[in-house]
Amino acid sequence: MANSNPKLFNSKTLKFSVLLLLAVLSSLAPSPALSKSRRPITDTEIRQKKNECYADIESGLWGWQCKSSMIAKENCVLQCLSPPCYELVYESDPLEEGEKDFIRSQEYKYCMHSISANTDTNIE
């Protein structure tokens, strides 16, 4: 005679069901990286990172060429702060002694804010 109370789930089916349920639930939970809204870097954070870059340069981490002059140090700091922004704004025409380039400094700052907020960085 057949068993009148058949097992609905054997142990393999039950394990698979639990794993499937966990996978579905974990895919529905927001990931911490996605749930955090990206915000632009603040001027205070830029200043703090810039001071860290100066300290790295002074300690020799960036090599002697970054300590050879004040303008060399400034170019190295800009590169340390944001390599992609330095490449975009200054790499083809680095700062020169005595140069004050307000427009490029604003482009660089905009680039840093854009990258930190994960937005488009098209600067013309």
N, C-alpha and C positions, 0 to 999 in steps of 0.2 A: 504494500500500500504506500502511496506517495505521502511525503511529509505534509501535513496540513498547515504548518507554519513555516513556510520557506524563508530563508534568510534574505532580507532585501538587499543588504550590503555585505559583501565579504570584506576581509581586511584590506585587500588591494584596492577595491573600489572605494572604500571609506578613506584610505590615505590619499588616493587621487582626488577625491571630492574635496577633502580638506585643503590640499595643496592648490587646487583650482580656485577655491573660495578665497584663500589668502592672496593668490595672485591677482584676482579681480579686485579685492579690497585695496591692495597696495597700489594698484594702478589708478584707483579713484582718489586716493589720498594726495593732496597737493604736495609737490616736492618743495623742500625748503628753498632751493635755488629759484624756483619759479614763483613761489608765493611772496618772496621778498621783492618789493618794487625797487627797481634800480633808480638811483638818484644821482644827479651830477655831483662831482667832487666839490667840496667847499673850498673857499680861499684859505681857510685855516688848515685844512688837510693838505692843500698844496704847499703852504708854508712849512708845515711839519715835514713833509716828504722832502722838500727842497733842503731843509736843514740836515736831514739824514744824508742826502746826496753830498752836501758840502763836507760832512764828517767822513763819509766814505772816500771822497777825493783827498781830503787832508791826510787820511790814514794810508794813502797810497794804493788803495784798491783799484783805482782807475789808471794807474801808471804815472810816470813822471811828466808825460806830455800835458796832462790835465793840471799840473801844478806849475807849468812853465811861465804862465802869465795870468793876469786876472781875466782876460777875455777867453783864454783857453779853458780856464776853470769854469767860466760862465757857460761856454758851449758844452762842456762835459756835464754840468749840472742839468742843462736843458735836455741833454740826451739821457741822463739818468732818470729824470722825472718821467719822461714818456718817450721811449725810443720811436714809436710810430709817429708821434707828433713832431719830434725833432726831424725825422726823415722827411716828413711832409712839408714842414715850414722852413727849416734851417739847413738841412744837409747840403743842398746844392749851393748855398750861399751863406756860410757861417757868419756869425757876428764878427765884426772887426773892431780893433782898438778904437774907443771913443764913440762907437756907433750906438745911437739910441733909435731903435726901430719900433715905434709904437704900434704900427699896423701889424707887423709880423708878431709882436708880442701878444696882441689881441687875438690873432688867428691861432696862435699856439694855445692860449688859454681856452679859446672856444673848442679847439680840438680835444684838449684834456677833459673838458666838461662833457663833450659829446661821447668820447670813448667811455668815460666812467658811467654815463647814462645809457650806454649801448645804443647810440643813435648814429645816424649817418654823419660822416666827417668830411663831406665834400666842401673844400675851401678853395675858392678861386681868387 
